[in-house]
Amino acid sequence: MGNQQVQDRINALREILNQYGYEYYVLDRPSVPDAEYDQKLQELKKLEKAHPELITSDSPTQRVGAEPLDAFQKVQHHIPMLSLGNAFNEADLRDFDRRVTRETDQPVSYVCELKIDGLAVSLTYENGKFTRGATRGDGTTGEDITSNLRTIRSIPLSIKEKETIEVRGEAFMPHRSFLALNKAKQANNEEPFANPRNAAAGSLRQLDPKIAATRNLDTFLYGVGEWEAGALSSHSERLHYLKELGLKTNPEWKKCATIEEVIEYVNYWTNERPHLDYEIDGIVVKVDNLTQQEELGFTAKNPRWAIAYKFPAEEAITKLQDIELSV
Ligand SMILES: CC(C)(CNC(=O)c1ccc(Oc2ccccc2)cc1)c1ccc2c(N)nc(N)nc2n1
């Protein structure tokens, strides 16, 4: 093949492999058998091996970096990654609603999201390429874990938004991956992880991306940090936009017109929680309208327009034991 045909074939393979990867890892709805994906990935690897000058950072072959890092670099979050105040019962939720309603002159609607029990991460895309991934750290200073986040298949290495955009969400380990990992650890007489959250954190703290790549981590994104072009008026529009960009958002979020609907959602997921393939430790309730969020502002460390309803802790442990028995 002449050089132009090679370039064309490489581009075609990248496009179709990114589409297959999106269907499999983001939509959880593969359209072709795994063998089809593997065969095309092998062909792309062969072509890139023969023409290394044609390799690009967002090629599906570039997910697992070769060299382990000596250490993680520190990164400053230009927009802080804040934490949430807690609610522990229905009365706390009603108090939250009363306070929010009192301080806003228009009626308030909420967005409810599952609170994934993983670790908060920030992903930066510049000119459509995934250029940096970081942990939350203390909210202002985090650690650059780009090489490990690149191994998470549900994180696209390129998106169509060409403006610089920083998106935020949770990296986590699904139950199935957690149980398989602990089985393997016990088979090697290694200390198993206590819970999926520790397993995800431990995996992303590995200096060698080849280890993180074996941990089957996943992400759900729920927010936007820096974004010059950002001109949306509600949180729910942002969630739709993240999904439109090909980023993985949790499908269970819901817009609620009243606190009654919020309480209904909390009760539903309190019962449904054991049937999820990932750990959640609560429900996050946010004022949907971004102008009302600004009116409400922040306390020293939490937004006043959002709250985390926390499930009672002891339940989480029994639930995991149930699953272990059922495997
Ligand atoms: C709401 C927010 C705290 C994110 N928001 C922010 O961190 C944030 C940060 C600066 C903001 O505005 C500022 C801009 C500049 C300076 C100071 C504040 C606004 C929001 C949050 C925290 C944890 C979440 C979680 N575990 N799960 C879900 N589903 N959602 C979550 N949402």
The ligand as a Gaussian input file, in Angstrom:
#p B3LYP/6-31G(d) Opt

LIG

0 1
 C      -21.762000      19.626000      43.243000
 C      -20.353000      19.065000      43.468000
 C      -19.741000      19.703000      44.705000
 C      -19.469000      19.359000      42.230000
 N      -19.333000      20.800000      42.003000
 C      -18.173000      21.458000      42.285000
 O      -17.205000      20.883000      42.755000
 C      -18.136000      22.928000      42.028000
 C      -16.930000      23.582000      42.123000
 C      -16.870000      24.967000      41.913000
 C      -18.023000      25.656000      41.607000
 O      -18.012000      27.037000      41.398000
 C      -16.896000      27.748000      41.788000
 C      -16.123000      28.315000      40.779000
 C      -14.984000      29.036000      41.152000
 C      -14.640000      29.193000      42.520000
 C      -15.447000      28.605000      43.518000
 C      -16.577000      27.878000      43.153000
 C      -19.227000      24.985000      41.485000
 C      -19.286000      23.616000      41.696000
 C      -20.404000      17.553000      43.598000
 C      -19.541000      16.884000      44.464000
 C      -19.577000      15.486000      44.524000
 C      -20.486000      14.792000      43.711000
 C      -20.631000      13.370000      43.695000
 N      -19.870000      12.566000      44.474000
 N      -21.521000      12.786000      42.873000
 C      -22.299000      13.547000      42.081000
 N      -23.180000      12.931000      41.275000
 N      -22.228000      14.898000      42.054000
 C      -21.337000      15.532000      42.850000
 N      -21.282000      16.897000      42.805000

